[in-house]
Structure formats: C-alpha cells, structure tokens
Amino acid sequence: MKKVLVAGATGYLGQYVVRALKAKGYWIRALGRSAAKLAPVEEFADELFIGEVTDPDSLTGLCDGIDIVFSSVGITRQKDGLTYNDVDFQANRNLLTSAEAAGVSKFMYVHVLNAEKLQDVAMIQAKQAFVDELRQSALNTTVICPTGFFSDMEEFLKMARAGRVYLFGDGSNRINPIHGADLAEVCADALETREQQLDVGGPEVFTYREIAELAFEVLEKPSKITCVPKRLITATVGALRWVAPVKAYGPIQFLATVMTMDVVAETYGKRLLVDRFRRCATAGAQQTPDEASQSRGLTKRHS
C-alpha cells in the first residue's frame, strides 16, 4: 500500500482528495496547522501531522516513509501577513525539499490552467516559480492545471443574491469549471501515471454571462448584469500597483485577466454547476465535501 502525504488537506480541494485517496486504498498522512483544522479529514486520514508549511522547522519528519506528496497549498487572498511568494512558492518549496530529503518518488502539484498567459499576474508568478523548480527536481512530477472550481463560481451566486452581477469584459469568454470532488478523482487516478501535466476542466462549457444568468435563474431573480470594460479594469489595476500592496490588487488582477480569456480544458467529471448553485442557494452557505453527490439535471443545458 503506497503512502501519500496530502498538503493542503484542510482546503476546499484537499478535503476531497483525502476522501478520494482513501476510497482507492491509499494510506494517507494529512498535513494541517492544527488539530482543529484537521478535524474534517480526521476519520479518513491514517495519520495527522501538525505543522506550518511556511515554517520548515515544523516539518521535520513530514515525508518520512512517504511515497507520494500531493500539494494544493496556495492562497487566493493574502492574510496573516503572508504573501503569494511566502505560500505559493516558498511553502511548496519547503515541501519539495522535505520530499527530496526523504526519498519520495513522486510530487503532484495543483497549478492553474493558462499559467503561461498569466505571467504578469502577481498571484500566478509565485505558483509558476515553484513549478519551474519542481520540474528541475529528480522526482517524478505531475502538475495538475484545473480551469476553476465550482467554489469560485459561487461568487456569481453571491453577486446575484445581492441583485447584480458584474462581469469583466463582455462576458463572452468561456470556462468549464470543475467540482472539487471530480478534480480529486482525477488527481487520485493520476498518482500512478507519468504524465507531467494534466489540464482539467468540468463536463460543461459556459460563457461567464451564462454563469451569471444561471445564478439569477437558480435564485429566481431578474437577471441584472453589468459589464466592466477590460480597459477600465486594466487601468484601475495599473493605478493600484503604484499605491496599494499586492494583496489589494492581486485578486482583482487575476479575475480581470481570466475572465477576459477562454479557460477551457479537457472535460472530466459528472457533477453539474446548477446543482451546486441550487444547494448553495438552499443552504445559503458553501457546501462541504459531503455534498459530493450525483448530478440531477439542468433546466437549461449550456455548451
């Protein structure tokens, strides 16, 4: 039985990955910063390791006896004084150093689709810097590049609930987002492959305007959509770069860039965005991995 370290086990994707690996019979060591943070995966992990990925001294012995390291460590909004470089690059670099020292055979990392087109985006620079180092490693490596998560699409639902959805650009660009449980299954299957990179999307392709309309439809509210010209957002981000820290403009810069390009990859999975929206609309909150149930159909099919 191969042993897998899951770093980022307490995050949106990481919790699904722990469950997917357990279902496939892997032995799992889950990494988290505290016992409380690890509680949601405690019953599925064989061992819990409490450590802080940004502090290499807390990771002593982390990869001992481990065959494969899986990392979805990263931040979308900077907090606790940490930067993208601290987490997306250096924390993952700490994991790689530990893996190399322990003789781990494989390292799998979750990146972002179209990273080569996002080199000017602060959020992506740190991720890509780590991928560049990872690919220089002697370890067998696989980089998973998803299009975007259903949890990201919930921002459309939040805006629709508030009465209006704002789109960057004209909303005609396309994306096929994927449920975390479906992506976790792809990751679990890929642990035994030698594929260096997998570009992964969900089963349906939407324009951003269609996602906004779907959010209003699920909430049974009139559709109110405002498109913000790309040139205005570009100018705003450019101005913020001179007067504000990266944590202020980084998320806006990322969203403005990805929403004005196509983010479409090979389709995987079976879970549908409309079902996610319906559950979130009913619950009024983000769902947990327990929500990983079969899809139940669309009122309108988007493709």
Secondary structure as GFF3:
##gff-version 3
##sequence-region A 1 303
A	DSSP	beta_strand	3	7	.	.	.	ID=ss1
A	DSSP	alpha_helix	12	23	.	.	.	ID=ss2
A	DSSP	beta_strand	27	32	.	.	.	ID=ss3
A	DSSP	alpha_helix	35	38	.	.	.	ID=ss4
A	DSSP	three_ten_helix	39	41	.	.	.	ID=ss5
A	DSSP	beta_strand	47	50	.	.	.	ID=ss6
A	DSSP	three_ten_helix	56	59	.	.	.	ID=ss7
A	DSSP	beta_strand	68	71	.	.	.	ID=ss8
A	DSSP	alpha_helix	84	84	.	.	.	ID=ss9
A	DSSP	pi_helix	85	91	.	.	.	ID=ss10
A	DSSP	alpha_helix	92	102	.	.	.	ID=ss11
A	DSSP	beta_strand	106	110	.	.	.	ID=ss12
A	DSSP	three_ten_helix	115	117	.	.	.	ID=ss13
A	DSSP	alpha_helix	122	134	.	.	.	ID=ss14
A	DSSP	beta_strand	140	146	.	.	.	ID=ss15
A	DSSP	alpha_helix	150	162	.	.	.	ID=ss16
A	DSSP	beta_strand	165	168	.	.	.	ID=ss17
A	DSSP	beta_strand	174	175	.	.	.	ID=ss18
A	DSSP	alpha_helix	180	190	.	.	.	ID=ss19
A	DSSP	beta_strand	197	200	.	.	.	ID=ss20
A	DSSP	beta_strand	206	207	.	.	.	ID=ss21
A	DSSP	alpha_helix	208	219	.	.	.	ID=ss22
A	DSSP	beta_strand	225	228	.	.	.	ID=ss23
A	DSSP	alpha_helix	230	243	.	.	.	ID=ss24
A	DSSP	alpha_helix	246	258	.	.	.	ID=ss25
A	DSSP	alpha_helix	273	283	.	.	.	ID=ss26
A	DSSP	three_ten_helix	289	291	.	.	.	ID=ss27
###
